[in-house]
Amino acid sequence: MPEGPSILLMKEDLQKFAGKKVVKADGNAKFEKEPLEGKILKEIRTFGKQTYLVFDEISVRIHLLMFGSYSIDEQTKPDKSLRLSLQFKVGGMYFYTCSVKLIDSKGLEKIDWEADIMSEEWNPEKAEKKLKSNPEMMVCDALMNQDIFSGVGNIIKNEVLFRIGVQPESLLGNMPPKKIKELITEARNYSFDFLKWKRDFVLKKHWLAHTKTVCPKCGEKLIKKQTGKGKRRSFYCVNDQTLY
């Protein structure tokens, strides 16, 4: 599933269509496409792993899910995979095997934009309050909680926990206040490192723990385990990461 930084890169690719009029809308998403035709794409917004194509009173919400993808200016996958295409006078955008929904633009007002880990509106103090109010939550679940860290996915989770030396099954209530603050700081720091490395096509070269078998610090074998309520893959070192 694409994480927040990858969604920001998608936004950059789509940005050239902002301010342009939709000439034709198509695809097998389960809503009428015709209302989008003739409308101006006013803005493209992202919230974590979600993208919003904002028109006037309506918007399109896109979530790439586990296997979704997109292309620019030409359709690269078969019609059965095409959820939505928006064609403009010059070029177009195509979304495949993903969740595409038509929503009322007023719904954007209800989004907690301060929870987006990569947004200028990111509010670390609010994140800290949310973490402290869930003392029985595992830190791996906290990082993947989109109400707290919108945009964080499994890669960011594993790398952040390795950076701060905390095992994924640690309980928030057992973690020292200093570690909570490190968690918040590094979640944002790593997200922007992810963005830079992804843009330069070198992201995997910088992984220290995610999908790795040996700890780069001590040389011991990393633990691979499904952790938390979501049973997502975690990679961690019992020597260099503390269980709180």
N, C-alpha and C positions, 0 to 999 in steps of 0.2 A: 504493500500500500504506500503510495507516495506520501512523503512527510512534508511539513510546512515549507521548507526551503525549495523543494521541487515544485510546489504549487506556485511559489513566487516566481520561479523561472517560467512556468507556464503563463502566468499573468504578463510577464515581459513579452512573451511571444505574441500574446493576443492584443497587446496594447495598441498596436497600429490600427486596430479596427474601432477604437473608441472615437466617438463623434461621427461614425459612419452609419448610413442607412442600410438596413437589412433588405435585400432584394428578394431573396427566397429562403424559406426555412423548410427543412425536411428532416427525416429520421423516424425511428420507430419508438421513441419515447411516448408514453401514454398520455399525451395531451395534444390539443389542437395547436398546430404550428402556425396556422394562418394569422393569428393575432400579432405575431412577431414581425410579419412582413410589412415593410413601409415604416417601421419604427427606427428611431435613432438609438444606437447603443451609447448611452450617456456615460457609463463608467464601468470599470471592472474592479471588483473588490475581492479580497480574499480574507477568510477567517480560518486559520489553521489549515485543515485539509480540504476546505470547501472554497469554491469559487462562485462569485455572484456576477452575472451579466445583468447590469441594471439598465432598464429602459425607463419608462415613466411610472405608471402605476403598477406595472408588472416587472418581475425579475426572473431570471433563470438561475437555479441553484444546481451546481455541478459537483459531484463527489466521485472521484475516480475509483473508489473502493479498492479491491485487491488487484484487479487486472485491467483497470481502465487505462485509456490512452487518448491522445489527441494528435491531430496533424493540422498543418497550416497550408492553405492555398490549394491543396489537392486531397481528394479522398484516397487513402492508402489501404483501407480495409474493406471487406465486403459489406453489402447493404445490411445483412443480418446482424452485424456488429455495430452498425451506425445508429446511435441513439439520437443524435442531433447534429444537423449541419446548418450553419448560417452563412449564406453567401451574400457578398457585398458587390458593389460595382466592380471593384478590383479585389480579387481574392476571397478567401472564406476560412471558416474554422469548422473542424470536424471532431466529434467526440464519440469514442467507442467503448462498449462494454462497461458502462458506468451508470451511476444514478443521475438522472436529469429530471428536475421538477420545476414546474412553473409556480411561482409564489407571488403573493401580494408584496409589493415593495415596502409597505409599512412594516412588514415583519422584520426588516433589517434594523429597525429602531429598537427591537427587543434583544438584539445580540449583545453580549458582553464583550465588546471589542477589546477591553482591557485584559482579557484572558489570552489573547493571541500573543504567543511567545515572541513573534518577530515584528509585531506592530509597534509603531511609534507611541501608541496608546498603552502598551504593555505596562501593567501595574504590579510590581513585585511585592508591594505591601499587601495588596489584596490576595495574591497567591499565598503569601505567608500565613495570612489569617485562615484561608481555606485548608491549608496543610495542618495547622495547629488544631483545627476543629475536627480533624479525623485521626486521632491518635492510634486507632486500631488498624488503620490502613497500611498495607505494605507500600514501601517506597516505589516499587516497580509499578504498582497500580496507580499510585499518585501521579507519576510522570506520564502515564498513558491516559490519564483522566483529562478529557478535552475541555471540561469545565474549569480546570485549573491551569493546564499547560496546553492550550489549543495549538495543534500543529506538531506536537511531539509524537514520534512513532518509535518503533522498536529499536532502530539503529541509534537514534539519539538517546533513548533510555539506557541502552547498554554502555554506550561510550561515556555518557555523563556519570553514571555510577562508577565506572572504572576511574574516571578522572578524579572523583572526590573520595574514592576508597571506601565505598559503601556497598554491601551485598544487597541484592534486589529484594530479598525477603525480610529486610529490616522493617520494623514498625516505626511509623513516624513519631509516635509518642515516646519511643526509646532513643531517638536520635538527639544529640546535643543541639541546642539552638544554633551553634556555629555551623553545624553540618546542614541544617535546614537552609540557612542563608547561602551556603556554598551550592547546595542543590539548585536553588532558584537562579543564582548567578551563572552557574555553568550550563544550565539548561538553555539559557539565552545565548551565552557565549558560543557553545558548541553549535547551536542552530545556525549562527552566522558563519562559523567555520565551515559547516556543512554546505552552506550556500556558495561560499567561495570555492571550495574544493569541487563541488558539483559543477559549477560553471566552468572550471578548468579541466573537467573530466579526470580528476585524480582522487575522488572521494574514497574509493576502496583502499587506496594506497595508505590512507591515514587512519584506517581502522586499527585500534589497539586491542579491542576485546570482541567486537561483534563478528561472529562466525569464526573466530580464531580458536586454535587448540592449545597454544602455549602462551603463558603470561610474558609480556615483553619486559616486565620488571624483574621477576624472580626466576623465570625459566620453567616454572612448574606447570603442569597441565591445568588448563582452565576447566571449570565445571560448565557443562551444558545442561540446562534444566528448564522445563516449563514452569514458570512461576506466576503467582498472583491469580486473581479471579479469572483473568482472561487467558491464562495458560499460554502465555507468549514465551518464545524462546529467550532465555537469558544466558549470557556467557560472563563468567566472573571468576575471580581468583580468591581462594579462601585465605591466602597469605597476605595479599595486599588490599583486600576489601574486608571491612569489618561488618559483622552481623550484630546489629543493635536490637 
